[in-house]
Amino acid sequence: MSTTSHDADHWTGLAEPDAVIVGAGPVGLLIANQLGAQGLSVLVLEQLPELIDYPRGVGMDDECLRAIQAVGLVDGVLPHTTPNQWMRFVTGKGRCFASIEPRTDEFGWPRRNAFIQPLVDRVLADGLSRYPGVSLELGTRLDSFTQDNEGVTLKVVDRTGTTQTIRTRYMVAADGGKSAIRKALDIPFEGTTDSNRWIVIDVANDPVASPNAYMHCDPARPYVSIALPHGIRRFEFMLFAGEAPGDVVPPEMLRQMLAKVVADPDNIDLIRARIYTHNARLAKHFRKGRVLLAGDAAHIMPVWQGQGYNSGVRDAANLGWKLALVLKGIAGDELLDTYEEERREHARAMIDLSQTAGRIFSPTNPIVVGLRDAITWLLNYIPPVKRYFLEMRFKPMPRYKSGALFYGHGFDAASPVGRMFIQPMVETADRRVVRLDDIIGNGFALIAWGIDPSRWLSPATRRTLDRLGARIISVVPSVQLQHEHARYNDVTVVGDRDGRLKEWFGRNADPVILVRPDRFVGAACKPQSIDDGVVALTRAMSCHVEAIA
């Protein structure tokens, strides 16, 4: 990885990379890792001289960890997380009226995790050093760009003030909620900005030292207290009209806020304090020509469910593999249209969820507060409702109804197609126990229950799967692993250790599935229809026949 140093006096980046990513936040860094793993050349531009070193996002979900696992960096990230963090909503009188305590791990990781974003971003940035074709240029800003039918031409200014011209095939705008690229493309950023302002305070050497996250719904002043890894604590307090004018936090107000939550507000190790507003906005389009928006450049949402960071990572997981197929000439440019088709609807759903949570959390009208407290008190005595919150069933899971997938006879609500595949622990032939994705790798997979799927592959289908880099996997009960018939040519056989895969396949009519690199089921079929399923999915992905023949 090439990283511009403080005393750099010349350009070290790539002049004609396959892709340019503007913004070295988690979204840009994750996409760069995905493309680098595919042998593509990538230039990442970041206008700041260093990666941001203060806490920002604080909540990471299971889908996010799975995406980081896919690029081989999860082991470096885990030490900066607190798994299974609960979120508790507390009334002004101290009664917990809703507790979110998900204990499921269907995707291989805890559903809620606290984390330290700067440390995780650093792991993603350091991961780029694995790829000689990937360059990260800090202190380098995009000055202007133009695009045509063949690519994008960028004018960039490095930290020495020197202007460079770069030519690339595609550009990804991961440059944040104030995205200059989105504005230059004249893409509307539709939505609202909350009139309320909040002060966020991060402190080291946690003076509270209790785990989990607490949403204190105190009508006198709603506030949040969140335990983070490495002894960091985040507080957030609502500001009222006229407080902290000019977005500057007066020292006495900072002390007053901290006095609500700690015994000695003068004895804290302050990391930072700043004021922000909650925005709920969604770009009208995620793509214009050869420029694609991702992360906050495409959508921003209130913090109440901690989904801003995670939604950006979902963008990266969806876009990275598609852009790689297009850049490698395997798929046509049309595949990139499915990025917006699949991601925009779910981003809107997460915005709606975050806004709803905020309305529940932060009312200050005594009548509204009393009504909320009474209703939630009653609902806690209804077991299905309590489970609904405990297990996070309210969280909209991505479900793609169209895009880079094949349903066969139109959208089918009962089909596994368009849903994320589970990730249980599996057993290998040499008795190792690993997560399923560690077997799949970072590409496609053809997965079947209890059979040798290669029996039904034509030579043409086999070539197609090879060109896509797909791994062929057969799942059997672990007790069958040592039987000689559990050894198939060019097929990886894994043992269903806990019966979770047997249960999953037993619920679905089609026992053979094609899993995309983002772990979503792209197609499902019967064994004797594998050829048809592969062909249908490659067509849905706009794959070039000549490239995979």
C-alpha positions as CSV (number, residue, x, y, z in Angstrom):
1,M,0.0,0.0,0.0
2,S,1.3,3.4,-0.9
3,T,0.6,6.0,1.8
4,T,1.7,9.6,1.4
5,S,3.9,10.7,4.3
6,H,4.1,14.1,5.9
7,D,7.3,15.0,4.0
8,A,6.2,13.5,0.6
9,D,7.4,15.7,-2.2
10,H,6.0,13.8,-5.2
11,W,3.0,11.9,-6.3
12,T,3.1,8.2,-5.3
13,G,-0.4,7.1,-6.4
14,L,-1.7,5.3,-9.5
15,A,-2.2,7.4,-12.7
16,E,-4.7,5.0,-14.4
17,P,-6.2,2.6,-11.7
18,D,-9.2,0.4,-12.5
19,A,-11.2,2.3,-9.9
20,V,-10.8,5.4,-7.7
21,I,-12.5,5.6,-4.3
22,V,-12.9,9.0,-2.8
23,G,-13.0,8.8,1.0
24,A,-11.0,6.6,3.3
25,G,-13.8,5.8,5.8
26,P,-15.0,2.3,6.4
27,V,-17.0,2.1,3.2
28,G,-14.2,3.2,0.9
29,L,-11.6,1.1,2.7
30,L,-13.8,-2.0,2.6
31,I,-14.5,-1.7,-1.1
32,A,-10.8,-1.2,-1.7
33,N,-10.0,-4.4,0.1
34,Q,-12.6,-6.2,-1.9
35,L,-11.3,-5.0,-5.2
36,G,-7.7,-5.5,-4.2
37,A,-8.4,-9.2,-3.3
38,Q,-9.6,-9.6,-6.9
39,G,-6.3,-8.4,-8.3
40,L,-7.6,-5.0,-9.4
41,S,-5.8,-1.7,-9.2
42,V,-7.4,0.9,-6.9
43,L,-6.6,4.4,-5.8
44,V,-8.2,5.6,-2.5
45,L,-8.1,9.4,-2.0
46,E,-8.6,11.0,1.4
47,Q,-8.4,14.7,1.8
48,L,-7.5,14.5,5.5
49,P,-3.8,14.1,6.3
50,E,-4.6,11.2,8.7
51,L,-7.4,8.8,9.3
52,I,-9.9,10.2,11.8
53,D,-8.7,9.2,15.3
54,Y,-11.7,10.0,17.5
55,P,-14.8,7.8,18.1
56,R,-17.7,8.2,15.6
57,G,-19.9,5.2,15.0
58,V,-20.3,3.0,18.1
59,G,-22.5,0.1,17.0
60,M,-21.7,-2.8,14.7
61,D,-24.1,-5.5,13.8
62,D,-23.6,-9.1,12.7
63,E,-23.9,-8.3,9.0
64,C,-21.1,-5.8,9.3
65,L,-18.8,-8.3,11.0
66,R,-19.6,-10.8,8.3
67,A,-18.6,-8.4,5.6
68,I,-15.3,-7.7,7.4
69,Q,-14.8,-11.4,7.8
70,A,-15.2,-11.8,4.0
71,V,-12.1,-9.6,3.4
72,G,-10.1,-11.6,5.9
73,L,-9.8,-8.8,8.6
74,V,-12.2,-9.8,11.3
75,D,-9.6,-11.2,13.6
76,G,-8.0,-7.8,13.7
77,V,-11.3,-6.0,14.4
78,L,-12.7,-8.2,17.2
79,P,-10.3,-6.9,19.9
80,H,-11.9,-3.5,19.4
81,T,-15.5,-4.7,20.0
82,T,-17.8,-5.6,22.9
83,P,-20.0,-8.5,21.8
84,N,-23.6,-8.8,22.7
85,Q,-24.1,-5.3,23.9
86,W,-27.7,-4.7,25.1
87,M,-29.6,-1.5,24.6
88,R,-32.0,-0.4,27.3
89,F,-34.6,2.3,27.1
90,V,-35.3,3.8,30.6
91,T,-38.0,6.3,31.6
92,G,-37.3,9.5,33.5
93,K,-38.2,7.6,36.7
94,G,-35.7,4.9,36.0
95,R,-38.0,2.1,34.8
96,C,-36.6,0.1,31.8
97,F,-39.5,-0.1,29.4
98,A,-37.7,-1.8,26.5
99,S,-34.5,-3.9,26.5
100,I,-32.9,-5.0,23.3
101,E,-31.0,-8.2,24.1
102,P,-30.5,-10.2,20.9
103,R,-28.8,-13.6,21.5
104,T,-29.1,-15.1,18.1
105,D,-26.1,-15.6,15.8
106,E,-27.6,-16.8,12.6
107,F,-25.1,-15.0,10.5
108,G,-22.1,-16.2,12.6
109,W,-21.6,-13.2,14.9
110,P,-23.5,-11.4,17.7
111,R,-26.2,-9.2,16.5
112,R,-25.2,-6.1,18.5
113,N,-21.6,-5.1,19.2
114,A,-20.0,-1.9,20.6
115,F,-16.8,-0.9,18.8
116,I,-14.2,1.8,18.5
117,Q,-14.4,3.1,14.9
118,P,-10.9,4.7,14.5
119,L,-9.3,1.4,15.5
120,V,-11.4,-0.7,13.2
121,D,-10.8,1.8,10.3
122,R,-7.1,1.4,10.9
123,V,-7.4,-2.4,10.5
124,L,-9.2,-1.9,7.2
125,A,-6.5,0.6,6.1
126,D,-3.7,-1.6,7.1
127,G,-5.3,-4.5,5.2
128,L,-4.7,-2.7,2.0
129,S,-1.0,-3.4,2.3
130,R,-1.7,-7.0,1.2
131,Y,-2.4,-5.8,-2.3
132,P,0.4,-4.2,-4.4
133,G,-2.2,-2.7,-6.8
134,V,-4.0,-0.7,-4.1
135,S,-2.7,2.8,-3.1
136,L,-4.1,5.0,-0.3
137,E,-3.2,8.7,-0.7
138,L,-3.8,10.8,2.4
139,G,-3.9,14.6,2.3
140,T,-5.1,14.4,-1.3
141,R,-8.4,16.0,-2.3
142,L,-10.5,15.7,-5.4
143,D,-10.6,19.1,-7.2
144,S,-12.9,18.3,-10.1
145,F,-13.9,15.4,-12.4
146,T,-15.5,14.7,-15.7
147,Q,-16.8,11.5,-17.1
148,D,-17.6,10.0,-20.5
149,N,-18.7,6.6,-21.9
150,E,-15.3,5.1,-21.2
151,G,-14.3,6.4,-17.8
152,V,-13.8,9.2,-15.4
153,T,-11.0,11.9,-15.5
154,L,-10.1,13.4,-12.1
155,K,-8.1,16.4,-11.1
156,V,-6.6,15.9,-7.7
157,V,-4.4,18.1,-5.4
158,D,-1.9,16.3,-3.2
159,R,-0.6,17.6,0.1
160,T,2.2,19.5,-1.6
161,G,-0.4,21.5,-3.6
162,T,0.5,19.7,-6.8
163,T,-2.3,19.0,-9.2
164,Q,-2.4,15.5,-10.8
165,T,-4.7,14.1,-13.5
166,I,-6.0,10.6,-13.1
167,R,-8.0,8.5,-15.5
168,T,-10.1,5.6,-14.2
169,R,-12.9,3.4,-15.4
170,Y,-15.2,3.9,-12.4
171,M,-15.3,6.2,-9.3
172,V,-16.9,5.5,-6.0
173,A,-18.0,8.5,-4.0
174,A,-17.6,7.5,-0.3
175,D,-17.0,11.1,0.7
176,G,-19.6,11.5,3.5
177,G,-22.9,13.1,4.0
178,K,-21.7,16.4,2.6
179,S,-20.5,14.7,-0.5
180,A,-19.0,17.1,-3.0
181,I,-19.3,14.5,-5.7
182,R,-23.0,14.0,-5.1
183,K,-23.5,17.7,-5.3
184,A,-21.4,18.0,-8.5
185,L,-23.6,15.3,-10.0
186,D,-26.7,17.3,-9.0
187,I,-28.3,14.3,-7.3
188,P,-31.0,15.4,-4.9
189,F,-30.5,14.4,-1.2
190,E,-34.0,14.0,-0.1
191,G,-35.3,14.0,3.5
192,T,-35.3,16.1,6.7
193,T,-33.1,17.5,9.4
194,D,-34.3,17.3,13.0
195,S,-34.6,20.7,14.7
196,N,-33.1,19.3,17.9
197,R,-29.4,19.5,18.4
198,W,-27.3,17.2,20.6
199,I,-24.0,17.3,22.3
200,V,-21.9,14.2,22.1
201,I,-19.2,13.7,24.7
202,D,-16.5,11.0,24.6
203,V,-14.4,10.3,27.6
204,A,-11.6,7.8,28.4
205,N,-11.2,5.9,31.6
206,D,-14.9,5.4,31.9
207,P,-16.2,7.1,35.0
208,V,-19.4,5.0,35.0
209,A,-18.0,1.6,34.1
210,S,-21.3,-0.2,33.6
211,P,-21.7,-2.3,30.4
212,N,-24.3,-1.9,27.7
213,A,-26.1,1.2,26.2
214,Y,-28.7,3.1,28.1
215,M,-31.2,5.5,26.4
216,H,-32.5,7.7,29.2
217,C,-35.9,9.0,28.1
218,D,-36.0,11.8,30.7
219,P,-38.3,14.5,29.4
220,A,-36.3,17.1,31.4
221,R,-33.3,16.3,29.1
222,P,-33.1,13.0,27.2
223,Y,-29.6,11.6,27.2
224,V,-27.6,8.5,26.2
225,S,-24.9,6.6,28.0
226,I,-22.9,4.0,26.0
227,A,-20.1,1.8,27.2
228,L,-17.4,1.3,24.5
229,P,-14.4,-0.9,24.4
230,H,-11.0,0.0,26.0
231,G,-12.6,2.0,28.8
232,I,-14.3,4.7,26.6
233,R,-17.8,6.1,27.4
234,R,-20.0,8.1,25.2
235,F,-22.7,10.5,26.5
236,E,-25.2,12.3,24.4
237,F,-27.5,15.0,25.7
238,M,-30.3,16.8,23.9
239,L,-29.9,20.6,23.7
240,F,-32.9,23.0,23.8
241,A,-33.4,26.1,21.8
242,G,-31.0,28.8,22.6
243,E,-28.4,26.6,24.3
244,A,-24.8,26.5,23.0
245,P,-25.3,29.1,20.2
246,G,-22.9,28.9,17.3
247,D,-22.3,25.2,18.0
248,V,-19.6,25.9,20.6
249,V,-19.9,24.0,23.8
250,P,-19.4,26.4,26.8
251,P,-17.2,24.8,29.5
252,E,-19.8,25.4,32.2
253,M,-22.5,23.7,30.1
254,L,-20.2,20.7,29.5
255,R,-19.7,20.5,33.2
256,Q,-23.4,20.8,33.9
257,M,-24.2,17.9,31.5
258,L,-21.6,15.6,33.0
259,A,-22.8,16.4,36.5
260,K,-26.0,14.5,35.6
261,V,-24.1,11.2,35.1
262,V,-20.8,11.3,37.1
263,A,-20.1,12.3,40.7
264,D,-17.1,14.5,39.9
265,P,-17.5,16.2,36.5
266,D,-14.1,17.9,36.9
267,N,-12.3,14.6,37.1
268,I,-12.8,13.1,33.7
269,D,-10.5,12.4,30.7
270,L,-12.3,14.2,27.9
271,I,-11.6,13.0,24.3
272,R,-13.9,15.4,22.6
273,A,-17.2,17.2,22.8
274,R,-19.1,18.4,19.8
275,I,-22.6,19.4,18.7
276,Y,-24.6,17.7,15.9
277,T,-28.0,17.4,14.4
278,H,-29.9,14.3,13.3
279,N,-30.4,14.0,9.5
280,A,-32.6,11.6,7.7
281,R,-31.7,11.8,4.0
282,L,-31.6,9.5,1.0
283,A,-30.0,10.2,-2.4
284,K,-32.5,10.0,-5.2
285,H,-30.0,7.9,-7.2
286,F,-27.0,5.9,-6.1
287,R,-25.4,6.0,-9.6
288,K,-24.8,8.4,-12.4
289,G,-22.9,7.1,-15.3
290,R,-19.5,5.7,-14.1
291,V,-19.8,7.3,-10.6
292,L,-21.5,5.4,-7.7
293,L,-22.4,6.8,-4.3
294,A,-21.9,4.7,-1.2
295,G,-22.3,5.1,2.6
296,D,-23.2,8.5,3.9
297,A,-22.8,10.0,0.5
298,A,-25.9,8.0,-0.4
299,H,-27.9,8.0,2.8
300,I,-27.6,9.4,6.4
301,M,-29.9,8.6,9.3
302,P,-30.4,9.4,13.0
303,V,-28.2,7.5,15.4
304,W,-30.9,5.8,17.5
305,Q,-30.4,2.3,16.1
306,G,-26.7,2.6,15.3
307,Q,-27.3,1.8,11.6
308,G,-25.5,4.5,9.8
309,Y,-22.2,2.7,9.9
310,N,-23.7,-0.6,9.2
311,S,-25.8,0.6,6.3
312,G,-22.7,1.9,4.7
313,V,-20.9,-1.4,5.1
314,R,-23.9,-3.1,3.5
315,D,-23.4,-0.8,0.5
316,A,-19.8,-1.9,0.3
317,A,-20.7,-5.6,0.6
318,N,-23.2,-5.2,-2.2
319,L,-21.2,-3.0,-4.5
320,G,-17.7,-4.4,-4.2
321,W,-18.2,-7.7,-5.9
322,K,-20.4,-6.3,-8.6
323,L,-17.8,-3.7,-9.5
324,A,-15.1,-6.4,-9.5
325,L,-17.0,-8.5,-12.0
326,V,-17.5,-5.5,-14.3
327,L,-13.9,-4.4,-14.1
328,K,-12.7,-7.9,-14.8
329,G,-14.9,-8.1,-17.9
330,I,-17.0,-10.9,-16.6
331,A,-20.2,-8.9,-16.3
332,G,-21.6,-6.0,-18.2
333,D,-22.0,-2.5,-16.9
334,E,-25.7,-3.2,-16.3
335,L,-24.9,-5.2,-13.2
336,L,-24.0,-1.9,-11.4
337,D,-27.7,-0.8,-11.8
338,T,-28.7,-3.6,-9.4
339,Y,-26.7,-1.9,-6.7
340,E,-29.2,0.9,-6.3
341,E,-32.1,-1.5,-7.1
342,E,-31.2,-3.7,-4.1
343,R,-29.8,-1.2,-1.6
344,R,-31.9,1.9,-1.8
345,E,-35.1,0.4,-0.5
346,H,-33.4,-1.1,2.5
347,A,-31.6,2.1,3.3
348,R,-34.9,3.9,3.4
349,A,-36.3,1.2,5.8
350,M,-33.3,1.7,8.1
351,I,-33.9,5.5,8.0
352,D,-37.5,5.0,8.9
353,L,-36.6,2.7,11.8
354,S,-34.1,5.2,13.2
355,Q,-36.6,8.0,13.0
356,T,-39.2,5.9,14.8
357,A,-36.8,5.0,17.6
358,G,-35.9,8.7,18.0
359,R,-39.6,9.6,18.4
360,I,-40.0,7.0,21.1
361,F,-36.8,8.1,22.9
362,S,-36.8,11.8,22.9
363,P,-40.3,13.4,23.5
364,T,-40.3,16.2,26.0
365,N,-44.1,16.9,26.1
366,P,-45.3,15.6,29.5
367,I,-48.6,14.2,28.0
368,V,-46.7,12.3,25.2
369,V,-44.2,11.0,27.7
370,G,-46.9,9.8,30.1
371,L,-48.7,8.0,27.3
372,R,-45.6,6.3,26.1
373,D,-44.6,5.2,29.6
374,A,-48.1,3.8,30.3
375,I,-48.3,1.9,26.9
376,T,-44.8,0.4,27.2
377,W,-45.6,-0.7,30.8
378,L,-48.5,-2.7,29.5
379,L,-46.7,-4.1,26.5
380,N,-44.0,-5.5,28.6
381,Y,-46.5,-8.0,30.0
382,I,-47.3,-9.4,26.6
383,P,-44.6,-12.1,25.9
384,P,-44.7,-11.8,22.0
385,V,-44.2,-8.1,22.2
386,K,-41.4,-8.5,24.7
387,R,-39.6,-11.0,22.5
388,Y,-40.1,-8.7,19.5
389,F,-37.8,-6.2,21.2
390,L,-35.5,-8.6,23.0
391,E,-34.7,-10.4,19.7
392,M,-34.5,-7.3,17.5
393,R,-37.3,-8.6,15.3
394,F,-38.2,-5.0,14.5
395,K,-34.9,-4.6,12.5
396,P,-35.7,-4.8,8.8
397,M,-33.5,-7.5,7.3
398,P,-32.4,-6.9,3.7
399,R,-34.7,-8.8,1.3
400,Y,-34.1,-8.2,-2.4
401,K,-37.1,-8.7,-4.6
402,S,-35.3,-8.0,-7.8
403,G,-31.7,-7.3,-9.0
404,A,-28.8,-9.7,-9.4
405,L,-30.8,-12.8,-8.5
406,F,-33.2,-15.3,-10.1
407,Y,-36.6,-16.3,-8.7
408,G,-37.7,-18.5,-11.5
409,H,-41.4,-17.5,-11.6
410,G,-41.3,-14.0,-10.2
411,F,-40.9,-12.9,-6.6
412,D,-41.7,-15.6,-4.1
413,A,-42.0,-14.5,-0.5
414,A,-41.3,-18.0,0.7
415,S,-38.1,-18.4,-1.3
416,P,-34.7,-18.1,0.2
417,V,-33.6,-16.1,-2.8
418,G,-32.8,-12.5,-2.0
419,R,-32.1,-13.3,1.7
420,M,-28.8,-13.5,3.4
421,F,-27.7,-17.2,3.9
422,I,-27.0,-18.4,7.5
423,Q,-23.5,-18.9,8.8
424,P,-23.3,-21.7,11.4
425,M,-20.1,-23.5,12.6
426,V,-19.2,-26.4,10.4
427,E,-16.8,-29.3,10.6
428,T,-14.2,-30.1,8.1
429,A,-12.9,-33.6,7.0
430,D,-9.9,-33.1,9.2
431,R,-12.1,-32.3,12.2
432,R,-11.5,-28.6,12.3
433,V,-14.5,-26.5,13.4
434,V,-14.9,-23.2,11.5
435,R,-17.5,-20.7,10.4
436,L,-19.1,-21.5,7.1
437,D,-17.8,-18.4,5.3
438,D,-14.2,-19.5,6.1
439,I,-14.9,-22.4,3.8
440,I,-16.7,-20.3,1.1
441,G,-13.9,-17.7,0.8
442,N,-14.6,-14.3,-0.7
443,G,-16.5,-15.4,-3.8
444,F,-19.5,-17.3,-5.0
445,A,-20.6,-20.7,-3.7
446,L,-22.8,-23.5,-5.0
447,I,-24.1,-25.3,-1.9
448,A,-26.1,-28.5,-1.8
449,W,-27.5,-30.6,1.0
450,G,-26.4,-34.3,1.2
451,I,-25.4,-34.9,-2.4
452,D,-22.5,-34.5,-4.8
453,P,-23.7,-31.5,-6.9
454,S,-20.9,-31.9,-9.4
455,R,-22.9,-35.0,-10.7
456,W,-25.4,-32.6,-12.3
457,L,-22.9,-30.0,-13.7
458,S,-22.4,-29.8,-17.5
459,P,-18.9,-28.9,-18.7
460,A,-20.2,-25.4,-19.7
461,T,-21.7,-24.9,-16.2
462,R,-18.5,-26.0,-14.6
463,R,-16.5,-23.5,-16.7
464,T,-18.9,-20.8,-15.7
465,L,-18.5,-21.5,-12.0
466,D,-14.8,-21.6,-12.4
467,R,-14.8,-18.3,-14.1
468,L,-16.8,-16.8,-11.3
469,G,-14.4,-18.3,-8.8
470,A,-17.2,-20.3,-7.2
471,R,-16.6,-23.0,-4.6
472,I,-18.7,-26.1,-4.8
473,I,-19.8,-27.3,-1.3
474,S,-21.7,-30.3,-0.1
475,V,-23.2,-30.3,3.4
476,V,-23.7,-33.6,5.3
477,P,-24.3,-34.4,9.0
478,S,-21.0,-34.3,10.8
479,V,-21.3,-38.0,11.6
480,Q,-21.1,-38.8,7.9
481,L,-17.8,-37.0,7.2
482,Q,-15.6,-40.0,7.5
483,H,-17.6,-42.1,5.1
484,E,-15.9,-42.7,1.7
485,H,-18.9,-41.4,-0.2
486,A,-18.5,-38.1,1.6
487,R,-15.4,-37.5,-0.6
488,Y,-16.3,-36.0,-4.0
489,N,-13.9,-34.7,-6.7
490,D,-13.5,-31.0,-6.7
491,V,-16.2,-30.6,-4.1
492,T,-15.6,-29.4,-0.5
493,V,-17.6,-31.5,2.0
494,V,-18.4,-30.0,5.4
495,G,-20.2,-31.4,8.4
496,D,-23.4,-29.8,9.7
497,R,-22.2,-29.8,13.3
498,D,-25.3,-28.5,15.1
499,G,-28.1,-29.4,12.6
500,R,-28.7,-25.8,11.7
501,L,-28.0,-26.3,8.0
502,K,-30.3,-29.3,7.9
503,E,-33.0,-27.2,9.5
504,W,-32.5,-24.4,6.9
505,F,-32.5,-26.7,3.9
506,G,-35.5,-28.6,5.4
507,R,-37.5,-25.4,5.4
508,N,-36.9,-24.7,1.7
509,A,-38.2,-26.5,-1.3
510,D,-35.0,-26.3,-3.3
511,P,-31.9,-28.1,-1.8
512,V,-29.3,-26.4,-4.0
513,I,-28.5,-22.7,-3.7
514,L,-26.1,-20.3,-5.4
515,V,-24.7,-17.9,-2.9
516,R,-23.3,-14.5,-4.0
517,P,-20.1,-13.0,-2.5
518,D,-22.2,-10.8,-0.2
519,R,-23.7,-14.1,1.2
520,F,-27.2,-13.4,-0.3
521,V,-28.9,-16.3,-2.1
522,G,-28.9,-15.5,-5.8
523,A,-30.8,-18.6,-7.0
524,A,-32.2,-21.9,-5.7
525,C,-33.0,-25.0,-7.6
526,K,-33.3,-28.8,-7.7
527,P,-30.2,-30.9,-8.3
528,Q,-31.2,-31.8,-11.9
529,S,-31.8,-28.1,-12.6
530,I,-28.4,-26.7,-11.5
531,D,-27.4,-25.9,-15.1
532,D,-30.6,-23.9,-15.6
533,G,-30.1,-22.1,-12.3
534,V,-26.5,-21.1,-13.0
535,V,-27.4,-19.8,-16.5
536,A,-30.4,-17.8,-15.1
537,L,-28.3,-16.2,-12.4
538,T,-25.5,-15.3,-14.8
539,R,-28.1,-13.6,-17.1
540,A,-29.5,-11.7,-14.1
541,M,-26.0,-10.5,-13.4
542,S,-25.5,-9.4,-17.0
543,C,-22.5,-11.8,-17.4
544,H,-20.8,-11.9,-20.8
545,V,-21.3,-15.3,-22.3
546,E,-17.9,-15.1,-24.1
547,A,-16.2,-14.2,-20.8
548,I,-17.4,-17.3,-19.0
549,A,-17.6,-19.8,-21.8
